[in-house]
């Protein structure tokens, strides 16, 4: 199996798990934070859905400049909006991965803020670390948010304590 095929299968599998988590979010709790330094529930969920676009962004570009405004962000008002955003982003990422060969993932990609280069790595490493692993990290945070709010946490790799 090629690296791009492996990423596609992983994204398909993990996006289904992410969807289960996002489906549990009550819109009436969007502004809730577990701590003053924490992201709100809506911002955390929106960050997770945004990260699902990163594999496609990485494949189709040479860099991402954080100093450039992303004014075409979708406004999230409901839990359905979160799911729709996840589905759109996952489709775009999978389509982008289907359009390249493994060789293309060896090209270097940069994350920068203006002239400051934050890091530069091969696209495959950026997809793994900054897109996929980063997303799983925040999805786990979302599970903690749900637990604190006494919302049933879905199982990701088998049943959760709420499903036993």
Protein Blocks (a to p, Z undefined) as FASTA:
>chain_A
ZZklmmmmmmmmmmmmmmmmmmmpcfklmmpcfbfkbccfklmmmmmmmmmmmmmmmmmp
cbdcfkbccfkbccdfbfklmmmmmmmmmmmmmmmmmmpcfklmmpccdddehjbcfbdc
dfklmmmmmmmmmmmmmmmmmmmmmmmnopacddfbbccfklZZ
